[in-house]
């Protein structure tokens, strides 16, 4: 290939690239979900199941959204129901495809999922959930379903239910 053929080839590539729509590269995205809807969804996920269901029907992707309560204290709907012990909302969100965390799985008493991960990554015991709530807090919120995990976390030395994030 000589220089002239190379330059002509570059011209065709440039023209062809300009004709390909931006969506071919995944650049044509919708606008972010309204902040007031994200805030209401996360806030309602603490305990207002009817509002959660209604907002989910209107904006299904709210199950993936997080809200910053300030200072980097991020919380999703699944986080919200997890730290207050709302199993009904947690199971609804998981059924709809929300990404469960170790914290909500602790609250739900999913010992067979939580313990192997904690054994593989023991440093996670010091991880903090939203608002600084610990695994111990989530196990307590799980009541009888999470009794085994409550004993487990206590045996690992966890004493605090909440640690300041700031």
N, C-alpha and C positions, 0 to 999 in steps of 0.2 A: 504494500500500500504506500503510495506516495503522499506527500504533504497535502496536495489539493484534494485527494480522495478523503483523507483524514478530516480536513476542515469541512468538506461537504457532509460527511457523516455526522460530525458534531452538530451541524445545523439541523439535520433531520431529527436527531435525538432531542435537541432543544425544543423544536416545534412539536414533536410528539409528546414531550413531557407537559407542555403547556395545554395540550388538548385533553389530557387525562384529568377527569374531575378530582377535586380534593378528596372526595369520599373514598376513592380507591386507596388512599393512604391513611384513612381513618381520621382525617382532620376536620371533618364536618360534624361537629358534636352539637347536641342541643344545649340550651342554656342551663346553668345550674338550677337545681330545684330551689324554690323560694325559701329563703332563710326562715321565715315565720312558720312554714310547714315543717321544716326539719326540727326547729325548736319545739313546736307543739307535739310532734311525733315522739321525740325523745322524752319530753316531759310527761306525756301521757303514758308512755311505756312503763312508767313507775307503777301505774295502777288503774288507768282508765281504758279498759279493754274496748269499749264501744268506739271511742275516739280513735284508738290504734287501728281497729278494723276499718273504719271509715277512711282514714287517711291512707291506709295501705291500698284500698280499692282505688282511690284517686291517684296515688303516686306509689306504685309498687316498689320502686327503687329506694324508697325511704328506709327500707330494711338495711341498706348499706351505708347510710349517712351517719355522720357523727356531728355532735354539737360541742363547741368549745365553751364551757361555762366560765372561762377566764383563766388566764395563766397557763394554758395548755392542758387544762383538765377536760379532756375529750371524753364524750360518752355517746354510745349508740343506743338504739332502742333495746337491744339484747343486753347491753350493759346495765341499763336502767332497771329492767325487771329482775336482773340477776342480783343486784345488791339490795333490793327490797324483798326478795324471796317470792316474787310473783311467777309461779310456775305455769299458770294458765297462759299468760302473755308470752313467756319464754318459749313454751312448746308451740304456740301459734306461730311465732316468728321463725323458729327453726323449721317448722313444717313449710313455711313460705320461702325458705332458702337463706335466712339470715345466717351469718357466720358465727357460730357459737365460740365463746372464749373458754379458757380453762376455768375462769371464775364462775361463769353461768353453769358450766358442767359440774362444778363443785356444788353449787346451790341445788342442782337437780339430782345430786347424789350419784353421779356417773363414775363411781369408784374405778370401774374396770377401764375407763379411759384416762382419768386424771392421774392415778397412781403410777402407771408405767411411764408417763411423760415426766412426772416429778422425779422418778428414780433415774431416768435417763439424763435429766437436766436439773440436778438438785439446787442449783443457784436460783431457779425460778421461784422457790419458796418465798423469796423476798420481793417478788414482783408485786406491784400495786395495781389495783383496779381503779375504776373511776372514783374520784374524790378521795383517793388514798385508802380505800377499803382493801383489806387483806383477804387471803384465802380462808383464814379463820373466821372472819366475818361472814363470808359467803357460805361456809359450812354451817354456821349457826342459823343462818336464814333458811337453809334447806331442811331444818328440823330433822324429823325421823329419817327422811330419805338420805340425809347426808351425815348421819351419826358416825359411820365408819370413817369418813373423811375428816370429821371433826377430831376424832381420836388420832388419826394419822397426823394431821397438822400439829396437834398439841404435842404428840410424841416427837415431832421434828423440832420442837422448841418455839413454835409460834405462840406469842402471848398477846400481841396487839390485834385489835379489830380494825384499827384505822391508824394511818400514819400521815402526818402532814405532807402535802405535796409542795409546800413553799418553804 
